[in-house]
């Protein structure tokens, strides 16, 4: 083989090697970018789930002392005012956090967040009704107490269900 042909073959092999190396580098960068994006996405989801749980916990902390007094039939007008503040200030914060969870997903977590929203709202509504019946010294208070206990338990189960689903999802991601 003459030197010219050897040079052409060498150059061709060099070009092919460079192209192959570039392709491998591109694939590695793409894989690394996907991994980084997945990690970032998981962190954003984790943060959004945490914010929702913090806001639900704030609402729970507002509801529980009022619930204890209502179940003991010792509610005051301050309890009614505190429920109004919770409804006007804390529920919109929970709603905003739920919207972020709905955006970040996945669908199973979004469904749990919606269920959580409904049960938290129901808890506030039956608690408000019970406080009203206790303040009015209404005979319906006993039925209202049963409803509050039931919905309060459902709210706790909804929080637990959301938490377990979120953790399961984040462990998979």
C-alpha positions as CSV (number, residue, x, y, z in Angstrom):
1,X,0.0,0.0,0.0
2,X,1.4,3.4,-0.9
3,X,1.7,6.3,1.6
4,X,-1.1,8.3,0.0
5,X,-3.6,5.5,0.5
6,X,-2.5,4.9,4.0
7,X,-2.9,8.6,4.8
8,X,-6.5,8.6,3.4
9,X,-7.4,5.5,5.4
10,X,-5.8,7.0,8.5
11,X,-7.7,10.3,8.0
12,X,-11.0,8.4,7.4
13,X,-10.5,6.3,10.6
14,X,-9.7,9.6,12.5
15,X,-12.9,11.2,11.2
16,X,-15.0,8.1,12.1
17,X,-13.3,8.0,15.6
18,X,-14.1,11.6,16.2
19,X,-17.7,11.2,15.1
20,X,-18.1,8.1,17.3
21,X,-16.5,10.0,20.2
22,X,-18.8,12.9,19.7
23,X,-21.9,10.7,19.6
24,X,-20.8,8.9,22.8
25,X,-20.2,12.3,24.5
26,X,-23.6,13.6,23.3
27,X,-25.3,10.5,24.7
28,X,-23.6,10.9,28.0
29,X,-24.5,14.5,28.2
30,X,-28.1,13.7,27.3
31,X,-28.3,11.0,30.0
32,X,-26.7,13.3,32.6
33,X,-29.2,16.1,31.7
34,X,-32.1,13.7,32.0
35,X,-30.8,12.5,35.4
36,X,-30.4,16.1,36.6
37,X,-33.8,17.1,35.4
38,X,-35.4,14.1,37.1
39,X,-33.6,15.0,40.3
40,X,-34.7,18.6,40.0
41,X,-38.3,17.5,39.3
42,X,-38.3,15.2,42.3
43,X,-37.1,18.0,44.5
44,X,-39.8,20.4,43.2
45,X,-42.5,17.8,43.8
46,X,-41.1,17.1,47.3
47,X,-41.2,20.8,48.1
48,X,-44.7,21.2,46.8
49,X,-46.0,18.2,48.8
50,X,-44.2,19.6,51.9
51,X,-45.8,23.0,51.6
52,X,-49.2,21.5,51.2
53,X,-48.7,19.4,54.4
54,X,-47.4,22.4,56.3
55,X,-50.5,24.4,55.4
56,X,-52.9,21.6,56.2
57,X,-51.1,21.2,59.5
58,X,-51.6,25.0,60.2
59,X,-55.3,24.5,59.6
60,X,-55.4,21.4,61.8
61,X,-53.7,23.4,64.6
62,X,-56.4,26.0,64.2
63,X,-59.3,23.5,64.1
64,X,-58.3,21.1,66.9
65,X,-58.6,23.4,70.0
66,X,-61.9,24.7,68.6
67,X,-63.1,21.1,68.1
68,X,-62.1,20.1,71.6
69,X,-64.2,23.0,73.1
70,X,-67.1,22.3,70.8
71,X,-67.2,18.6,71.7
72,X,-67.1,19.6,75.4
73,X,-70.0,22.1,74.6
74,X,-67.8,25.0,75.8
75,X,-67.5,26.9,72.5
76,X,-67.4,30.7,72.7
77,X,-67.9,33.5,70.1
78,X,-64.1,33.6,69.9
79,X,-64.2,30.0,68.4
80,X,-66.6,31.2,65.8
81,X,-64.4,34.1,64.9
82,X,-61.3,31.9,64.8
83,X,-63.1,29.5,62.4
84,X,-63.9,32.5,60.2
85,X,-60.2,33.6,60.2
86,X,-59.1,30.1,59.4
87,X,-61.6,29.9,56.5
88,X,-60.6,33.3,55.2
89,X,-56.8,33.1,55.7
90,X,-55.7,29.5,55.9
91,X,-58.0,27.8,53.4
92,X,-56.8,30.0,50.5
93,X,-53.2,29.0,51.4
94,X,-54.1,25.4,51.3
95,X,-55.9,25.9,48.0
96,X,-52.8,27.6,46.6
97,X,-50.6,24.7,47.7
98,X,-53.0,22.2,46.2
99,X,-52.8,24.0,42.9
100,X,-49.0,23.6,42.9
101,X,-49.4,19.9,43.7
102,X,-51.9,19.5,40.9
103,X,-49.4,21.2,38.6
104,X,-46.4,19.0,39.7
105,X,-48.4,15.8,39.8
106,X,-48.4,12.9,39.1
107,X,-52.1,12.2,38.8
108,X,-52.3,9.9,41.8
109,X,-50.9,12.5,44.1
110,X,-53.1,15.2,42.5
111,X,-56.2,13.0,43.2
112,X,-55.1,12.6,46.8
113,X,-54.6,16.3,47.1
114,X,-58.1,17.0,45.9
115,X,-59.5,14.4,48.3
116,X,-57.5,16.1,51.1
117,X,-59.0,19.5,50.1
118,X,-62.5,18.2,50.2
119,X,-62.1,16.6,53.6
120,X,-60.4,19.6,55.1
121,X,-63.2,21.8,53.9
122,X,-65.8,19.4,55.2
123,X,-64.1,19.4,58.6
124,X,-64.3,23.2,58.7
125,X,-67.9,23.3,57.7
126,X,-69.2,20.7,60.2
127,X,-67.0,22.3,62.9
128,X,-68.5,25.7,62.1
129,X,-72.0,24.2,62.3
130,X,-71.3,22.5,65.6
131,X,-69.9,25.7,67.1
132,X,-73.0,27.5,66.0
133,X,-75.3,24.8,67.5
134,X,-73.3,24.9,70.8
135,X,-73.5,28.6,70.9
136,X,-77.2,28.5,70.3
137,X,-77.6,25.8,72.9
138,X,-79.4,23.7,70.3
139,X,-80.5,20.1,71.0
140,X,-78.9,19.2,67.6
141,X,-75.4,19.5,69.1
142,X,-75.0,15.8,69.8
143,X,-75.6,14.9,66.2
144,X,-73.2,17.6,65.2
145,X,-70.6,16.2,67.5
146,X,-70.8,12.8,65.8
147,X,-70.4,14.5,62.4
148,X,-67.4,16.4,63.6
149,X,-65.7,13.3,65.0
150,X,-66.4,11.4,61.8
151,X,-65.2,14.2,59.4
152,X,-62.2,14.9,61.6
153,X,-61.1,11.3,61.4
154,X,-61.7,11.3,57.6
155,X,-59.5,14.4,57.4
156,X,-56.7,12.6,59.3
157,X,-57.0,9.6,57.0
158,X,-56.9,11.9,54.0
159,X,-53.7,13.5,55.3
160,X,-52.2,10.1,56.0
161,X,-53.2,8.8,52.5
162,X,-51.7,11.8,50.8
163,X,-48.5,11.4,52.8
164,X,-48.1,7.7,52.0
165,X,-48.8,8.3,48.3
166,X,-46.4,11.1,48.1
167,X,-43.7,9.2,49.9
168,X,-44.2,6.1,47.7
169,X,-44.0,8.3,44.6
170,X,-40.8,10.1,45.8
171,X,-39.2,6.8,46.7
172,X,-39.8,5.6,43.2
173,X,-38.5,8.8,41.5
